[in-house]
């Protein structure tokens, strides 16, 4: 399972070996001052509010797993979502990904 690790200066989304393969991406590290806000959502699968865009690249089975990049016009999000439980959303400014969505 993906883990979010915070240090003094950075925040890292650490992926396991299998998650890296499924997401076609490695672990991601951003400066901590780029983190704008963090909040929890009860239904990360809500396409109108949380997971918007198209998966490319990555692995996706609706309501089971969304692992990888979601792209839409003007932004990219990174998802590591498993099952139907709640997820935490990390919003960033000025980074490769606009948000991380993690269960």
C-alpha positions in Angstrom: 0.0 0.0 0.0 1.2 3.5 -0.8 2.5 5.5 2.2 2.7 9.2 2.7 5.9 10.1 4.5 6.6 13.6 5.8 10.0 14.9 6.7 11.2 18.4 7.8 11.4 19.7 4.2 9.5 17.3 2.0 6.5 15.0 1.6 6.9 11.7 -0.2 4.3 9.3 -1.7 6.2 6.0 -1.3 5.1 3.2 -3.6 5.9 -0.5 -3.3 7.6 -2.4 -6.1 4.2 -3.7 -7.4 2.6 -0.2 -7.2 5.4 1.3 -9.2 4.8 -1.3 -11.9 1.1 -0.8 -11.9 1.3 3.0 -11.9 4.1 3.2 -14.4 5.7 5.7 -12.0 8.1 5.8 -9.1 7.7 7.2 -5.6 7.0 11.0 -5.7 8.6 13.6 -3.5 7.6 17.3 -3.4 8.8 20.1 -1.1 6.6 20.5 2.0 5.9 24.2 1.3 4.2 23.2 -2.0 1.4 21.4 0.0 -1.6 23.7 0.1 -4.1 21.6 1.9 -5.1 18.0 3.0 -8.6 16.7 3.4 -10.5 13.4 3.5 -13.2 12.3 1.1 -15.7 9.5 1.8 -16.1 8.5 -1.9 -13.0 8.9 -4.0 -14.7 7.3 -7.0 -17.0 10.3 -7.4 -16.0 11.5 -10.9 -17.6 14.9 -10.5 -15.7 15.9 -7.4 -12.6 13.8 -6.8 -11.3 11.6 -9.5 -11.7 13.6 -12.7 -10.0 13.0 -16.0 -8.6 9.9 -17.8 -6.1 7.3 -16.5 -3.0 7.5 -18.5 -0.7 5.7 -17.6 -1.7 3.3 -14.8 -4.0 0.5 -13.7 -7.7 0.9 -13.2 -10.6 -1.3 -12.4 -13.6 0.8 -11.3 -14.4 0.6 -7.6 -11.5 -1.8 -7.1 -8.2 0.0 -7.9 -7.0 3.3 -9.5 -3.3 3.4 -9.5 -1.4 6.0 -11.6 -1.9 9.3 -13.4 -5.3 10.9 -14.1 -5.1 13.6 -16.8 -7.5 16.3 -17.7 -7.1 19.6 -19.5 -4.6 21.7 -17.6 -3.7 19.3 -14.8 -2.6 15.8 -13.6 -3.5 14.0 -10.4 -1.8 10.9 -9.0 -4.0 8.2 -7.5 -3.3 5.2 -5.3 -6.9 4.2 -4.4 -8.0 0.8 -3.3 -11.5 -0.3 -2.6 -14.5 1.8 -1.7 -13.3 3.3 1.6 -12.4 6.9 2.3 -9.3 8.6 0.8 -7.0 11.5 1.7 -6.5 14.2 -0.9 -3.2 16.2 -0.8 -3.4 19.4 -2.9 -0.2 21.0 -4.2 0.8 24.2 -6.0 3.4 24.4 -8.8 4.2 20.7 -8.9 4.0 17.9 -11.5 0.8 16.6 -10.0 -2.0 18.9 -8.8 -3.2 16.4 -6.2 -2.4 13.0 -4.7 -5.5 10.9 -3.9 -4.5 8.1 -1.5 -6.4 5.4 0.5 
